[in-house]
Amino acid sequence: METFTKILSGLQNYTLFVKDIIRGMFRCFKYKDDALREMYLIGAKAFLVALGGGLFVGIILAIEVGHQLELFGAKTLIGRTVSLGMIREIGPIITGLLLAARTGAKNTSELGSMQLSEQIDALRAFGTSPVDRLIVPRVVAALIMFLPLTLIADITGILGGMFITITTFHMDVSFYWHSALDALLLKDLFVGFLKPFFFAFFIATISCYYGIYTKGGTTGLGKNTIKAVVSSSVAVLVIDFIFTKVVWEVM
């Protein structure tokens, strides 16, 4: 019962925290320089992470699917499977999970350190809102940069699938691209490009929440960093499930 009450209290605090963030986003231009800096740290610095993750997932997907389709003489469907898989599901998911670890740990550790060293209390003492100054720029940066990073993962994954199709299954590149592009519908692009915004919002807000509510010294900071990464990753999977269910039921 005590654990359940603690969970409800945490959800209530998180909801109020998110409400403050949404209000602060209307004043985000006040700290645009901080947002630009976070865009560089979250986006440009994570370029190789998204590129490598997307590339190897696309290669693995093409190998696994290709060998199965080859048994039925349907190698021309490799491009279709890779493009749909990367854009609808795997591209956003792998990017979200990688960034949940990277961005989540970064936000929690930075804000947690500031909380423990009383820098956040100092901001309040000078009349500056910690949410507006420290958290909103991180959320805005994540909302802007997660989609380009997902696109990078999608494109490199499809290119990786093309490489495997040509070298391993000896299929003409034109067949691969015709199959890959012909399979994509507007709803596939809509779903694949909308997911990153939801992933970004929840990853950023969850990690910042655990950071700013850090207690218990370095031990508490370590625990909260782990909680932030785990909670963000679970949120990514839950949101993806909801999207998939809604799309197949409605669209």
N, C-alpha and C positions, 0 to 999 in steps of 0.2 A: 504493500500500500504506500509506503514511504517513497519507493522508487517511482511508482506511478505518479505520485504528487510532484516529485522532482521533475519528471519528464514534462508534465503539464505546465509547471512553472517555467521551465526552459522554453517551451513553445510560446508561452505568453510573452516572455521577454524578447524572444526572437521576432515575434510579430510586431511588437512595439518598436523594436530596433529597425525593422524593415520599413515601417511607416515613417520613421524619422529620415531614413535614407531617401525614400521617394519624395518627401518634402524637400530635402536638401538638393535633389537633382535639378530642381527649378532654379537653384542658385549656383549651378556647377561652373558657370563661366567665371565666377569670382576666383576660382582656383584652377584656371585652365592650364597654367604652367605645370602644376602638380599632376594634372590628368595626362598631359603630354609626356611627362617623365614616366608615369606608370604605363602608358601605352608602349613606350620603348622597352621597359623592363618586362612587361607581360607579353608583348607582341614580338618585337624584333629579336629579343633574346631567346624566345621560344621557337624561332623559325626552324632551326635544325631538329628540334624535338618533334614538331609536327611533320616535317619532311621525312625524317627517318621512320617515324611511326607509321605514317601513311604508306610509304614505299614498301616496307617489309610486310605489312599486313596485306597489301595488294598482291605482292609476290606469293605469299603463302596461300591466299585465297585462290589465285589462279592455278597454283600447283595442285591443291586439294580438289578443287572443282574440276579442273582439266582432266585429271586421271579418272574421275568418275564418269564424266561425260564422254570420254574417249571409249569407254566400254560400250556405249550405245551409239557410237558414231555421230555424236552431236557436239564435236569440238567447236563448231561455229557459234555455240551458245556461251562460250567462255567470256567473250566480251560483254555480253548482255548481263551475265551473272556478276561479273566484277564491277561494272559501272553501277548497276542497281544496288549491289551490296555496299559499295563504298559511299555512294551519295546518300542513300536513304538511311543506312544503319551504321556501318562500320566506321566510316570516316568521322562523322560527328561523335560517335561513342569513343573511339580511340583517342581523338583529340580531347574530348571532355575528361576522360580518365587521366590522361597524361597531364593536362593542365590543372585538374583537381589536385594532383600531387604537387606539381611545381608551384602554381599560383596560390593554392591553399596553404601550403607550408610557408611560403614567402609572406603572405599577408598575416597569418597568425603569429609567426615568429617576430615580425617587425612590430606589429601592434602590441603583442604581448610584452615584448621588451620595453616598449614605451610606457605601457601600463605599470609594469613592475618598477621602473625607474622614476615614476610619478611625472613623466613628461605630459601625459594626457591631463592630469590634474592641473598642471601649470597652464596648459592651454585654456582650460575652463576659468582659471583664476584671472587670465588676461581677457576674458570675455569672448574667446574664440570657441566655436562649436567643434568638438573633435569629429563629429559625424561629417560636417561640411568640409573640414580641413583635411582629414585623413582618410575617410572611408568613401565618400562620394566619388573622389577622383579615381579610386581603385575600381569601383563598380562601373563607372562610365568607361574607363579604359578597357575593362573586360568585355563590356557590351560591344565596344567598337572593334576590338582586335580578335575576338574568338571566331567570328565568321571568316575573315581572311585566312586564319590559321587552319580552319576546317577545310576551306577551299584548297589550300596547299596540300593537305593530307589526301583529299579526294583526287586531285589531279595526279599527284605522285603515285598514289595507289593504282590508278587506272593505267598510268605509264608503266608501272612495275608489272601489272598484269599483261600488258602488251609485250613487254620484253620476254616474259616466260612463254607466252603464246607463240612467239616467233622462234625462240631458241629451243624450247623443249618439245612443243607440239607441232612445230614446223608448219604453221598456218600463215597464210598471206596476211599482211598487216591491214589491207583494205577490208578483208572479211571481219577482222577484229573490230575495227572502228565502225563499220556499218552496223554490226550487231550491238556494239556498246551505245552508240548514239540513237539508233532506231528504237531501243527499248525504253528510253527515258521519256516520261510524260511530265506535264506541268506540275502535277501533284507531287511527283517524286522530287523535283527541284524545290518546290515550296516547302515540303516537309524537311528535306535535308538542309535547307538554308535557314529554316526557322528554329530548329533545335538549338543551334549554338547560342542564340540569344537567351533562351531559358537556362541552358547550362551555365552560361556566363553569369547570369544574375544570381543564381543560387550558389554557385561556387564562391563568388566574390562575397556575397552577404554572409554565408555560413562561416567562411574562414575569418572574415573581419569580426563577426560576432564572438567567435571563440578567442580571438586575439584581444579584443577590448575588454572582455570579461575574465581575463587571466588572473588567477590568484595562486598563492602558494609557492612563490619563488620559481627557480629554474625547473624544479620538478613539475610544478603545475603547468609551466609553459610547455614542457615536453609532452605532457599528457594532453593538453589542449591542442597542440599541433597534430598529434595522432588522431584525436577526435575530429578535427577539422578535415583532415584528408579522408578519413573513413566516411564521415557524414556527407561530404561533397561527392564522393564516388558513388555512394548509395543513392544520393539525390539524382545524379546523372542517370543511373540505371532505372530508377522509378519514373523519371520524366520521360525517358525513352519508351518505356512500356506504355505509359499513358498515351503518348503520341501515336505509337503503333496501333494500339487498340482503337483509338478515335478515328484514325485514318482509314482503317479497314472497315469500320462500322459506318462511317459517315461518307467518306469519299470513295 
